[in-house]
Amino acid sequence: MNPAPDPTGLDPVAFYLAYLHPLWMLGSLALAAAALRAGLALRRARRLGKQRTAESYRRHLRRAKPALVLLVLGFAGGIASSLGLRGWDAFGTAHGLVASAALASFLATGTLGWRLEHGRSRAVEWHARLAALSVLLAAAAIGTGFVLLP
């Protein structure tokens, strides 16, 4: 028995709607990359023994917090697109599984970052390592998502 055809191949509106999730995620990941860059500047200053200003922390947080919210919303949009638009099992692809791992890593990074911000942790190296892992998993999610584009 052949599976039902992908609706994006039959409906031009569905075709274009299928690109909303990837575009949203690219924007969200660009903001996350800017947060990473600001975080790496903080790390570099700390390692060199230089003064880190309150503004440099604010710069990192101004990017990181909205990036995390946008990533969660984009993940939910990916599930909605998969189920409602494409008729697929949301976690039946490598992309769904890798994206889930990436989101879990971003959430762990954000949780640890929140703890650092509020003085409830001093694990700055673990925060940096989780951020690096999150970016690597996001890159893998991008790679596994390309094959799903209409």
N, C-alpha and C positions, 0 to 999 in steps of 0.2 A: 504494500500500500504506500503510495507517495504522500509525503506530507503536504499540507496546504501551502500554496505559494505565498511568498513574503508579500504582505499588502503594499509595501513600499515600491514594489515593482509594478503594481497595478494602478496605484492612486498617486497622482503627482503631489497632492497635499501631504499624504503620508510620507512620501519620499523626502520632502523638505523638512517635515517635522522630525524625521529620524536624525537630522543633523543638529537639532537643538541641544540634546544631551552632550554630544562631543564638543560642540562649541562652548557650552556652559563650562564644561570641565576644563577645557583649555584655558579659559579665562580664570577660573578658580585656581588652577595649577600655576598660572603666571603670577597670581597674587601670592600663592604659597612660596614660589621661588623668590619673590621679593622679600618675603618674611625670612626665608632661609638666608638670603644674602645679608640682611640686617643682623640676623643672629650670628652669622659667621664673623661679621665685623666686631660684634661684642666679644666673641670667643677669641679672636685674634688680639684684641686689646687686652683681654684678661691674661692671655698667655705671655704677652710682652710686658705685662706689669703696668700698662698704661691706665689712666683714669677713664672710666666709662661714665658717660653723662646720663642724667635722667632722660634727656631727649633721645639718646640712642636706644634706651630701653623702650621708650614710648614708640619710637619709629618701628621697632620690631613688633610690638604688640598691636599697633594700628594696622599692620598687615596680617599678622598671624590670626588674630581673632576672627575677622571677617572671612579670611580664607577658609578657616575650619567650618564656619557656618555654611559658606558657599559649597564646600566639598560635600557636606552632609546632604544639602538640598540637591546637589547634582547627582549624588548616589541614588537618592530617592527618585529623581527624575529618570535615571537609567533603569531602575526597576519598573517604573511606570511605562517607559518606552518599550522595554522588553516584553512586558505582559500585555499592555493595552494596545500598543501600536504594531508590534511585530508578531505577537502571538507566541512568544517563546517562553521557555522556563527561564526565569531571571538568573538562576544560578546554575544553569545547565551548560554554561560555556566557560572556557578558561578565563575569559575576560571577567565574568561575574565573580569567579573565585578569587582572582588576583586583585580585582578592585575591592572586594570585601576585605582582603588582607591589608591592602593599602589604607583603606578607611580606618580599620582597627588600629593600624600603626599611627596614622595621623591623630586619632582620638587619644591614644596613649601619650603621644608627644604633647598634645594640648593639655591633657590632664596633668602631666608632670610639669609643664610650663606654668599652669595655674598654681600648682603647689609651690613652685619656685617664686612666682610673683608674690605670693602671700606668705612667704617665709616658712612654709611647711616642709620644705625639702632643700637640700643643697646639692642635689644630683645633677649638676649642670652638664657633666660629661655624658650621662645617660640621656639627657634631653637632646643633646647634639647628635648622639648616635641614633636615637629613635627618629629624629628628623631626617637624617641621612637615609635610614632604612625606608622611611615613608616616601621619600623622593625616588628611591630606586624601585620600590613597588609601584609607584605611580607611573614611572617610565615603562615598567612591564605591563601595566594595565593599558597604557596607550598602545603599546605594541600588539597586545592581544585584542584590542578593540578595533584596530584597522580592518581586520578581516570581516567584521560585522557590519561595516558601512554598506549602505545600499549601492 
